Amino acid sequence: MYSKDDMYFTSIETYTEGELKTYSEATLKLYYQWILKLQTEEKSIVYQIYDNMVKEYGYRSVKEAALNH
């Protein structure tokens, strides 16, 4: 299912496509390898992104951040 862009909303697909177009070929290859690794490990890319983000804010995990927010 894809979202639809309009004059007030840019879909996540459009945003992601635009962002990926700024990446070098080397970065895209590394990103693809990371996605494949996550799939093999049955891990969620969204969870991994949130986990990294909350660690930048000083939390040890998404769970800790949720409990303290």
C-alpha positions as CSV (number, residue, x, y, z in Angstrom):
1,M,0.0,0.0,0.0
2,Y,1.3,3.4,-1.0
3,S,0.4,6.8,0.3
4,K,-0.7,9.5,-2.1
5,D,1.0,12.9,-2.3
6,D,-1.0,16.0,-2.5
7,M,-0.3,19.7,-2.0
8,Y,-0.4,19.3,1.8
9,F,1.2,15.9,2.3
10,T,4.4,14.2,1.1
11,S,4.2,10.5,1.4
12,I,6.8,8.4,3.2
13,E,7.5,6.7,-0.2
14,T,8.3,10.1,-1.9
15,Y,10.4,11.3,1.0
16,T,12.4,8.0,1.2
17,E,12.9,8.0,-2.6
18,G,14.2,11.5,-2.5
19,E,16.6,10.7,0.4
20,L,17.9,7.5,-1.2
21,K,18.7,9.4,-4.4
22,T,21.2,11.5,-2.4
23,Y,23.2,8.4,-1.4
24,S,26.3,7.3,-3.2
25,E,26.3,3.9,-4.9
26,A,28.7,2.7,-2.1
27,T,26.3,3.8,0.6
28,L,23.3,2.2,-1.2
29,K,25.1,-1.1,-1.3
30,L,25.9,-0.9,2.4
31,Y,22.3,0.0,3.2
32,Y,21.0,-2.9,1.1
33,Q,23.4,-5.3,2.9
34,W,22.1,-4.0,6.2
35,I,18.5,-4.5,5.1
36,L,19.2,-8.1,4.1
37,K,21.0,-8.7,7.4
38,L,18.0,-7.4,9.3
39,Q,15.6,-9.6,7.3
40,T,17.8,-12.7,8.0
41,E,17.8,-11.8,11.7
42,E,14.0,-11.1,11.6
43,K,14.6,-7.6,13.0
44,S,12.6,-4.5,12.2
45,I,14.4,-1.6,10.5
46,V,12.0,0.8,12.2
47,Y,12.9,-0.6,15.6
48,Q,16.6,-0.4,14.8
49,I,16.3,3.2,13.7
50,Y,14.4,4.1,16.9
51,D,16.8,2.2,19.0
52,N,19.7,4.1,17.6
53,M,17.9,7.4,18.0
54,V,17.0,6.9,21.7
55,K,20.6,6.0,22.4
56,E,21.7,9.3,20.9
57,Y,19.5,10.9,23.6
58,G,21.2,8.9,26.3
59,Y,18.8,6.1,26.8
60,R,19.9,2.4,26.8
61,S,16.9,1.2,24.8
62,V,13.6,2.1,23.2
63,K,11.9,0.5,26.3
64,E,13.8,2.7,28.7
65,A,13.0,5.8,26.7
66,A,9.3,4.9,26.6
67,L,9.2,4.3,30.4
68,N,10.9,7.7,31.0
69,H,8.9,9.8,28.6
